[in-house]
Amino acid sequence: MTSPSLPARLPETGLTRHRRLREQGSLERAELDAILDAGFVCHLGVVVEGRPLVVPTVYGRDERQLYVHGSVASRSLAGDAPVCVTVTHVDGLVLARSVFEHGVNYRSAVIHGEARRVTDPEEKLEGLRRLTEHATPGQWSYARRPNRKELAATTLLALSLEEASVKIRAGAPDDGDGPDAELGLWAGTLPLTAVWGAPVADPRLPSDIPVPGHIARREGTRHG
């Protein structure tokens, strides 16, 4: 049975309230979902032995929670502690007439909560499936799945998507109607896109093993 989805609007809390550039903030959960679905690498922030630690890692999600994983030896994955997860996409540079007005077009999400260490075997396997499919759809069915020894060596954390902050900046520079517009300088945006390249086979792979379709068809498509 599928868990009910979270409310369509994100709640404003002391951690998620937009205090600066409020016009770039969004309370729409659909915007949060779109940002998460467009990427697969996040930064996990935790406090370990009294010091901040930020770790890049891949993630997956369902309608209610985010999953991140790593080695059981990782100090950042102890679980049952407050964490902060960020996902950011850079869409381009905003090049204004004044250096002070330069900026970045971006989409970002910041998720707050207490990370829960997943111990139920079925949920752990499902979380790893979602994580794998999020990065490479079709790969869970194609590749060998983790065995019991590998599962025991893996830690999976679940973080609720209930408390999150979203910010988006898009469009042209903001100084087109100010005094600097009279300087006669070029201003605009420099878009940034990422495109998947051609698959490169493992040098030890037999030549008669083809690239599977779910990987081959991503060549030339845009990421993010």
Legacy VTK file of the C-alpha trace (Angstrom):
# vtk DataFile Version 3.0
C-alpha trace
ASCII
DATASET POLYDATA
POINTS 224 float
0.000 0.000 0.000
1.387 3.404 -1.012
1.871 5.989 1.738
-0.214 9.162 1.335
1.597 12.080 -0.239
2.655 15.109 1.769
0.660 18.381 1.491
1.040 20.338 -1.749
2.454 23.352 0.120
5.654 23.289 2.145
5.289 24.554 5.724
7.200 27.642 6.821
9.284 26.902 9.903
12.137 28.599 11.696
14.543 26.603 9.545
12.837 27.026 6.168
11.522 30.617 6.263
13.057 32.744 3.508
14.663 35.760 5.121
16.598 37.053 2.086
15.568 37.204 -1.580
12.085 36.095 -0.623
10.922 36.553 -4.226
13.125 33.620 -5.199
11.579 31.331 -2.595
8.820 28.838 -3.268
6.458 26.913 -1.009
5.253 24.599 -3.785
6.076 20.958 -3.121
5.988 20.366 -6.890
9.028 22.651 -7.188
10.840 20.620 -4.524
9.994 17.375 -6.326
11.212 18.776 -9.651
14.545 19.855 -8.170
15.089 16.464 -6.538
14.078 14.577 -9.684
16.470 16.614 -11.838
19.568 15.503 -9.902
21.075 12.516 -8.164
23.879 13.982 -6.026
23.189 15.780 -2.770
25.314 17.138 0.056
24.593 15.672 3.480
25.453 17.926 6.404
25.850 16.436 9.877
27.664 17.182 13.113
30.236 14.508 14.025
32.036 14.722 17.362
31.105 18.387 17.671
32.331 19.396 14.213
30.327 20.026 10.999
30.809 17.524 8.191
29.362 17.848 4.668
29.476 14.768 2.459
28.460 14.449 -1.213
26.420 11.329 -1.904
23.800 9.978 -4.296
20.150 9.837 -3.292
16.739 8.494 -4.218
13.258 9.263 -2.986
9.630 8.281 -2.738
6.643 10.568 -2.129
7.508 11.189 1.524
11.223 10.692 2.150
14.726 10.923 0.754
17.162 8.008 0.919
20.964 8.294 1.103
23.415 5.458 1.563
27.032 4.614 2.268
29.372 2.317 4.139
28.513 1.177 7.658
31.917 2.626 8.636
30.908 6.138 7.557
30.674 8.510 10.532
28.233 10.721 8.616
25.650 7.931 8.426
25.176 7.160 12.100
21.499 8.097 11.907
18.993 9.260 14.531
20.474 12.769 14.491
19.582 16.142 12.918
20.885 16.531 9.364
20.607 18.975 6.492
20.576 17.843 2.861
21.063 20.226 -0.076
20.582 19.760 -3.818
21.618 22.535 -6.227
21.451 22.920 -10.012
23.373 25.748 -11.694
21.537 26.889 -14.843
23.877 29.703 -15.849
25.727 32.880 -14.961
23.985 36.232 -14.749
26.434 38.789 -16.134
25.314 42.316 -15.374
26.791 45.705 -16.242
28.084 46.008 -12.681
30.065 43.297 -10.940
27.952 43.932 -7.847
24.844 42.833 -9.766
26.347 39.598 -11.112
24.670 36.402 -10.017
23.718 32.822 -10.810
20.555 31.281 -12.214
19.932 28.241 -10.070
17.443 25.847 -8.474
18.107 24.700 -4.929
16.459 22.677 -2.186
17.434 22.418 1.478
15.864 19.635 3.543
15.951 19.561 7.337
15.102 16.732 9.677
16.295 13.815 11.736
17.792 11.047 9.632
16.403 7.616 10.419
18.628 4.584 10.002
16.712 1.998 7.966
16.920 -1.453 9.553
13.891 -3.230 8.057
15.297 -5.540 5.312
12.414 -4.936 2.889
12.515 -1.159 3.260
16.294 -1.192 2.937
16.128 -3.099 -0.340
13.345 -0.842 -1.620
15.306 2.267 -0.644
18.372 1.025 -2.504
16.197 0.229 -5.515
14.833 3.765 -5.545
18.327 5.185 -5.172
19.621 3.087 -8.097
16.640 3.808 -10.329
16.828 7.521 -9.554
20.343 7.753 -10.989
19.923 5.226 -13.816
16.358 4.119 -14.598
16.301 0.464 -15.614
19.567 -0.477 -13.916
18.011 -2.272 -10.933
16.444 -4.854 -13.247
19.560 -5.153 -15.413
22.438 -5.494 -12.937
22.971 -8.018 -10.136
21.217 -6.934 -6.968
23.021 -6.698 -3.610
23.476 -9.911 -1.651
23.105 -10.304 2.110
26.777 -9.571 2.796
26.667 -6.390 0.723
23.441 -5.263 2.387
25.003 -5.788 5.809
27.925 -3.554 4.790
25.608 -0.770 3.642
23.905 1.899 5.722
20.717 3.493 4.428
19.273 6.664 5.928
15.749 7.978 5.391
14.925 11.674 5.776
11.373 13.021 5.690
10.623 15.577 2.964
8.197 17.376 5.259
10.486 20.296 6.184
12.233 21.824 3.181
13.166 25.160 1.652
13.183 25.882 -2.098
14.758 28.793 -3.975
14.894 29.438 -7.720
16.538 32.259 -9.652
15.941 32.585 -13.410
16.090 35.312 -16.020
18.126 38.353 -16.967
20.243 40.740 -14.859
18.389 43.164 -12.607
20.211 46.351 -13.647
18.617 46.901 -17.075
16.569 49.855 -15.868
19.167 51.397 -13.552
21.948 53.968 -14.036
24.413 51.301 -15.234
22.252 50.691 -18.306
23.813 53.864 -19.758
27.353 52.421 -19.661
27.030 50.742 -23.042
28.264 47.399 -21.693
26.985 43.963 -22.716
24.849 42.224 -20.135
22.902 38.974 -20.183
23.085 35.337 -19.174
25.492 32.541 -19.995
23.440 29.321 -19.828
24.986 26.129 -18.507
23.704 22.699 -19.524
24.973 19.156 -18.910
24.470 16.468 -21.551
25.112 12.741 -21.223
27.904 11.562 -23.512
28.390 8.276 -25.326
28.719 5.235 -23.015
32.338 4.084 -22.575
32.720 0.340 -22.059
34.966 -1.194 -19.420
38.227 -2.083 -21.253
37.901 -5.635 -19.889
34.372 -6.069 -21.264
34.016 -8.655 -24.071
33.299 -6.888 -27.357
30.118 -8.858 -27.992
28.267 -7.414 -24.967
26.141 -4.493 -26.203
25.241 -1.344 -24.316
21.791 -1.953 -22.756
19.012 0.176 -24.178
18.203 2.000 -20.949
21.775 3.366 -20.921
22.288 3.882 -24.672
19.193 6.031 -25.082
20.445 8.594 -22.546
23.301 9.611 -24.856
22.802 13.191 -26.008
19.985 13.859 -23.537
20.140 16.715 -21.083
20.833 16.100 -17.416
18.987 18.239 -14.917
LINES 1 225
224 0 1 2 3 4 5 6 7 8 9 10 11 12 13 14 15 16 17 18 19 20 21 22 23 24 25 26 27 28 29 30 31 32 33 34 35 36 37 38 39 40 41 42 43 44 45 46 47 48 49 50 51 52 53 54 55 56 57 58 59 60 61 62 63 64 65 66 67 68 69 70 71 72 73 74 75 76 77 78 79 80 81 82 83 84 85 86 87 88 89 90 91 92 93 94 95 96 97 98 99 100 101 102 103 104 105 106 107 108 109 110 111 112 113 114 115 116 117 118 119 120 121 122 123 124 125 126 127 128 129 130 131 132 133 134 135 136 137 138 139 140 141 142 143 144 145 146 147 148 149 150 151 152 153 154 155 156 157 158 159 160 161 162 163 164 165 166 167 168 169 170 171 172 173 174 175 176 177 178 179 180 181 182 183 184 185 186 187 188 189 190 191 192 193 194 195 196 197 198 199 200 201 202 203 204 205 206 207 208 209 210 211 212 213 214 215 216 217 218 219 220 221 222 223
